[in-house]
Amino acid sequence: MKDDAIYIRHILECIRRVEENTAGGYDAFMASHTLQDAVLRNLQTMAESTQRLSPTVRAAAPAVDWIALSGFRNVLVHNYLGIELDRIWTIIQKDVPTLKAALGTTSS
């Protein structure tokens, strides 16, 4: 569980950075390549870190679609030319809060 705690803290820090970089809203995000790059990098790091979590942590967070999250990581890493920013925004608004809530309760 010690390693899990390290990864959970790291994932939550990536989420905090995504939230910080998207606090200006959709238009600001879409207008700034710098914000897009920062957010995509943190999402990639976050998704990579989730793959290192133990099955116990994953089982304790059934609201998270772990398979989709793994697929999302692969898209970010391998299909970066095919990334749709509108889809990224939806993920930030819908899926990231679910992960944050699930891991926030797991880390306590």
N, C-alpha and C positions, 0 to 999 in steps of 0.2 A: 504493500500500500504506500510505502514511502515514495517509490518512483511515481505512482499514480498521483500523489499529492503534488509532486514537482510538475508533472505534465498538466494537471488541472490548473495550477497557478499560472503556468505559462499560457495555456489556452485562454483563461480568463483575462490575462493581460493583453493578449492579441485582440480579444473582443473589446476590451476597453479602448484600445487604440482605434479599432474600426469605428466604434461609437464616436470617439473624439473627432475622427477625420470625416465623419458623415453628419456631424451635428449641424452643419450649415444647410442641410437639406439636399433634395434631389438636384435642383438646378446648379447649386455650387459644386456638387460632386460631378455632374455631367460636364461642367465647364472647365474643370481642372484636371489635366493629365497628372499633375503631381499628387493630387488627392486620390485619383484612380489607382495610380501605381502604389501608393502607400497602403490603400485598402486591400488591393489584390495581394500584395506581399504578405500582409497580416492574415488574410484569409487562407493563403497557401500555407503559411507557417502553422496557423491554427489547425487546419485540416490534417496536416502532416502529424502534428502532435496527438490528435485524437486517435490516430492509428496505433499509437504506442500505449494506449490505455488498456488495462487488463480486462478480460471478459467479465470480471466481477463488477467493475465500474460501469461497463456498458450495460450489463443486465440491470443495474440499479437505475438506469435512465432509459426506460422503454419509450419515452416520448421522442427520443432522438432517432432519426433514421440513419443508423451507422453505415449502412451499405450505400445510401445516397451520398453521405458525407465523404466516404472513400472515393466514390465516383467523381464527386465535385473536386476533390484534391487532384485527381488524375487530369481532369479538364484544365484546371489552373496550371498544372505543371507541363502537360504535354500538348494541350490544344489552345495555347494562349492566343493564337491568331483568331480562334473562333469564339472568344469570350464575348458575350452580349451583355453590355453594361446595364441594360434594363433588367435583365435576369439577375445580375449581381445585386442590383438595388432591391429586388424582391427578396432575395435570399437574406440580405442584411436586415430587412424589415420583418421578415417572417421566421426564418429558420435560425438565425443567429440568437435571437432572444430565447428561443426554445432550448438551444444548447446551453446558453448562459444560465438559465433557470435550473436546468437539470444538473449541471456541474456545480452550480452555486450551492445546491442542497447536498450534493455528494461531498463537497469539500469541507463541510462543517462538522 
